[in-house]
Amino acid sequence: MPKTDDDNALLRRLGDQLRRLREQSGQSQDTLANRCGLHRTYVGAVERGERNPTVLSLARYAAGLGLTVADLASARAVREQIRSQQPSIYDSPANELTGLFYTPTELEMLLKMELVGRTDLEGLPVRTRSKVAKTLVCEALGYVAPTSFTKVDPRLRHLNADVYSQQSTNLQIWNQEVDAARRYVILILTDDRIADVRVIAGADLAQFDTTGTLTSKFQANRIHEYPGSLLVSLKDTARMREQFEPSPSIPTDVSPVAPPARGEVLDISTAFERLSKMLGRTFTDPGQTQERNRGDSVPWGGGLRIGVESRVVISESG
């Protein structure tokens, strides 16, 4: 029976997914062909969507990538059930007993096949990138992605997962402790391209938090009734005063990145007064996705205002 246009489209999509997985594994077509016992020209034809691979060939291809056809078939079966039954991403977490449940292996495998190589996150600011990343994960797994994500814990409740997109080598989990029962889906970006996907159990992730850096960053919300600059506490805490003896002046040769030392810390009122003089100052914006580099301008300006040496230099624009 001749192939239809839909058949050809399906083969091209399958080939694209196999190619992405091969490239992500760092293997050439020759290397993979040798590992799985297939001819290089056959591997190339499958990846271009020109050949309809047999189940045996797919099994060999998957084995060469360290995957199994059984896991992939199971993951796709779960996705079809989710598409059919349409559970909300906010429903109670699924498990092996309730059904509609992805094992960690199935979850990672399916997300790798669907997302590796995509550039949907290119150039997006962090908040927008976070929303788009969650949308991509929902759609790849068969869920209907909401237009906006409700602040529930975890964000993808039915999946019992949170999603992070990382351009750097460190993972930061904001405003919460690592949950041992949760899954953490991490989209690893290289030049704004999704280069890899990892699914890590919270119990495993917590083992790497040896310094508390995953969970130590907490944020406070601003009360809207108080616009403008506001010093909430007029003096430092008793413990701060006892340990560092903050004062209205400090030596001029103190580096702003040096660990605090007794007698070399400004008191909070003086720091607030001097930093308030930065209001209205402008600087060159390094770009929407450069939050950390944008933050470098604040220590620079603040360093000059509070009277310490600063080694960070940026240009100013009027």
C-alpha positions in Angstrom: 0.0 0.0 0.0 1.5 3.4 -1.0 2.2 5.8 1.8 -0.2 8.8 2.3 0.9 12.4 3.0 0.0 11.7 6.7 2.3 8.7 6.7 5.1 10.7 5.2 4.6 13.5 7.8 4.7 10.9 10.6 7.9 9.3 9.3 9.5 12.7 9.0 8.6 13.6 12.6 9.8 10.2 13.9 13.1 10.7 11.9 13.5 14.2 13.4 13.0 12.9 16.9 15.5 10.1 16.4 18.1 12.5 14.9 17.7 14.8 17.9 18.3 12.0 20.3 21.3 10.8 18.4 22.8 14.3 18.3 22.1 14.8 22.0 23.9 11.6 22.7 27.0 12.9 20.8 27.0 10.1 18.3 27.5 10.4 14.6 25.4 8.3 12.2 28.4 6.0 11.6 29.0 5.5 15.3 25.3 4.7 16.0 25.0 2.4 13.0 28.0 0.4 14.2 26.7 0.2 17.7 23.2 -1.0 16.7 24.1 -3.2 13.7 22.4 -1.1 11.1 23.9 0.4 7.9 24.8 4.1 8.0 22.7 4.9 4.8 19.7 3.2 6.4 20.1 5.3 9.6 20.3 8.4 7.5 17.2 7.5 5.5 15.2 6.8 8.7 16.3 10.2 10.1 15.2 12.0 6.9 11.8 10.2 7.0 12.5 8.3 3.8 12.3 4.8 5.3 9.6 3.1 7.4 11.7 1.4 10.1 10.6 -2.0 11.4 10.0 -2.7 15.1 13.3 -4.6 15.2 15.2 -1.7 13.6 13.7 0.7 16.1 14.6 -1.6 19.0 18.2 -1.7 17.7 18.2 2.1 17.2 16.9 2.7 20.7 19.4 0.3 22.2 22.2 2.2 20.5 20.9 5.3 22.3 20.6 3.6 25.6 16.8 3.6 25.4 14.2 0.8 25.2 11.2 0.5 22.8 9.1 -0.8 25.6 9.6 2.4 27.7 8.9 4.6 24.7 5.8 2.7 23.7 4.5 2.8 27.3 5.2 6.6 27.5 3.2 7.2 24.3 0.4 5.0 25.6 0.1 7.2 28.7 0.2 10.3 26.5 -2.7 9.0 24.4 -4.7 8.2 27.6 -4.1 11.8 28.8 -5.1 13.3 25.5 -8.3 11.1 25.6 -9.3 11.7 29.2 -8.0 15.3 29.4 -7.2 15.5 33.1 -6.3 19.0 34.3 -2.7 19.7 35.1 -4.0 20.8 38.5 -5.7 17.5 39.4 -4.4 15.5 42.3 -1.0 13.8 41.5 -1.3 10.7 39.4 0.4 7.5 40.5 0.7 3.9 39.4 -2.7 3.0 41.0 -4.7 5.9 39.5 -3.2 5.5 36.0 -2.2 8.4 33.7 1.2 8.1 35.3 4.6 8.5 33.7 7.5 6.7 35.3 10.7 8.9 35.6 12.2 7.0 32.7 9.2 7.4 30.5 8.9 11.0 31.4 12.5 11.9 30.5 12.5 9.8 27.3 9.4 11.4 25.9 10.5 14.9 26.8 13.8 14.3 25.2 12.2 13.1 22.0 9.8 16.0 21.8 11.8 18.9 23.1 15.6 18.5 22.4 16.6 20.8 19.6 13.7 23.2 19.9 14.4 27.0 20.1 11.0 28.2 21.5 12.8 29.7 24.6 15.2 31.8 22.5 15.6 35.4 23.7 12.8 35.3 26.3 13.0 37.0 29.6 13.1 34.7 32.6 9.5 34.9 33.6 8.2 34.4 30.1 10.7 31.6 29.5 9.4 29.8 32.6 5.9 30.0 31.4 6.8 28.8 27.9 8.9 26.0 29.3 5.9 24.7 31.3 3.7 25.0 28.3 6.1 23.0 26.2 6.2 20.2 28.8 2.4 20.1 29.1 1.9 19.8 25.4 4.7 17.2 24.9 3.0 15.0 27.5 -0.6 15.3 26.2 -2.0 17.9 28.6 -3.9 21.0 27.6 -1.7 23.8 28.8 -3.5 26.7 30.6 -3.2 30.2 29.3 -1.6 31.2 32.6 -0.2 28.9 35.3 -1.8 29.1 38.8 0.7 29.4 41.7 0.1 25.9 43.1 2.7 23.6 44.6 4.0 21.9 42.5 3.2 24.0 39.4 2.3 20.9 37.4 0.3 19.1 40.1 -1.1 16.1 38.2 2.4 15.4 37.0 3.8 16.1 40.5 6.5 18.1 38.9 8.1 21.5 38.6 9.9 22.7 35.5 13.1 24.6 35.3 15.0 25.9 32.2 18.7 26.4 32.9 21.2 28.3 30.8 23.9 27.9 33.5 25.3 24.8 35.2 23.7 25.4 38.6 20.1 24.9 39.5 18.3 27.4 41.7 15.0 26.5 43.4 13.4 29.6 44.7 11.3 30.1 47.8 10.8 26.5 48.8 12.6 23.4 50.1 13.4 20.5 47.9 10.5 18.1 48.0 11.7 14.4 48.1 8.5 13.2 46.5 8.4 15.6 43.7 9.9 15.3 40.2 12.0 18.1 38.8 12.0 18.5 35.0 15.1 20.5 33.9 15.4 21.8 30.4 19.1 22.4 29.8 19.7 25.2 27.3 22.7 25.9 25.1 22.6 29.1 23.2 18.8 29.3 23.9 18.4 25.8 22.3 17.1 22.9 24.4 20.1 20.7 24.4 19.0 18.1 26.9 16.2 17.2 29.3 16.7 15.7 32.8 14.1 14.4 35.2 15.4 14.2 38.8 13.6 12.9 41.8 13.5 15.3 44.7 15.1 12.7 47.0 18.1 12.5 44.6 18.3 16.3 44.1 18.4 16.9 47.8 21.7 14.9 48.1 23.4 17.6 46.0 22.3 20.5 48.2 25.3 20.3 50.5 25.6 24.0 50.9 22.0 25.1 51.1 22.4 27.0 47.8 19.3 25.3 46.2 16.9 26.6 48.8 18.4 29.5 50.6 17.0 32.3 48.4 13.7 33.7 49.7 11.8 36.8 48.6 9.4 39.3 50.3 6.5 40.9 48.6 6.1 44.6 48.4 3.1 46.2 50.1 1.5 48.4 47.4 0.2 51.0 49.8 3.8 52.2 50.3 5.2 53.6 47.0 8.7 54.8 46.6 11.7 54.0 48.7 11.1 52.8 52.2 13.4 51.8 55.0 11.4 49.1 56.9 13.8 48.8 59.9 15.5 51.9 61.2 18.3 49.9 62.9 20.1 46.6 62.4 19.1 43.6 64.5 20.7 43.0 67.8 22.5 40.0 66.5 23.9 42.0 63.6 25.0 44.8 65.9 26.7 42.3 68.3 28.5 40.5 65.6 29.7 43.3 63.2 29.3 46.6 65.0 27.8 48.4 62.0 28.6 52.2 61.9 28.0 55.3 59.7 31.4 55.0 58.1 33.8 52.3 57.0 37.4 52.2 55.6 37.5 53.2 51.9 39.6 50.2 50.9 37.0 47.6 51.9 36.0 45.5 48.9 32.2 45.2 48.4 32.6 41.5 47.7 34.8 40.7 50.7 33.2 38.8 53.6 31.8 41.1 56.3 34.1 41.9 59.2 33.6 43.6 62.5 33.8 47.4 62.1 33.7 47.2 58.3 29.9 47.2 57.8 27.7 50.2 57.3 24.7 50.5 59.5 21.4 50.0 57.7 20.2 53.6 58.0 23.4 55.0 56.4 23.4 52.3 53.7 19.8 53.3 52.8 20.5 57.0 52.8 23.5 56.6 50.5 21.8 54.1 48.1 18.8 56.4 47.8 20.9 58.8 45.9 21.0 56.3 43.1 17.3 56.9 42.3 16.9 58.2 38.7 20.3 56.9 37.6 20.4 55.0 34.2 22.6 52.3 32.8 22.9 50.2 29.7 20.5 47.3 29.7 22.4 44.1 28.8 19.2 42.4 27.5 16.1 40.7 28.7 17.8 37.4 29.4 20.7 38.9 31.3 19.3 39.4 34.8 22.5 38.6 36.5 24.6 41.0 34.3 21.9 43.7 34.8 22.3 43.2 38.6 26.0 43.8 38.3 25.3 47.5 37.7 23.7 47.8 41.2 26.8 46.7 43.2 28.8 49.1 41.0 26.7 52.1 41.6 26.1 51.2 45.2 29.8 50.7 45.8 30.5 54.2 44.8 27.6 55.6 46.8 28.4 53.9 50.1 32.1 54.7 49.9 33.9 51.5 49.1 36.0 50.4 46.2 34.2 48.5 43.4 35.8 46.5 40.7 32.8 46.1 38.4 32.6 48.6 35.5 29.6 49.2 33.2 28.9 52.0 30.7 26.2 54.6 31.4 23.7 56.0 29.0 21.8 59.2 29.3 
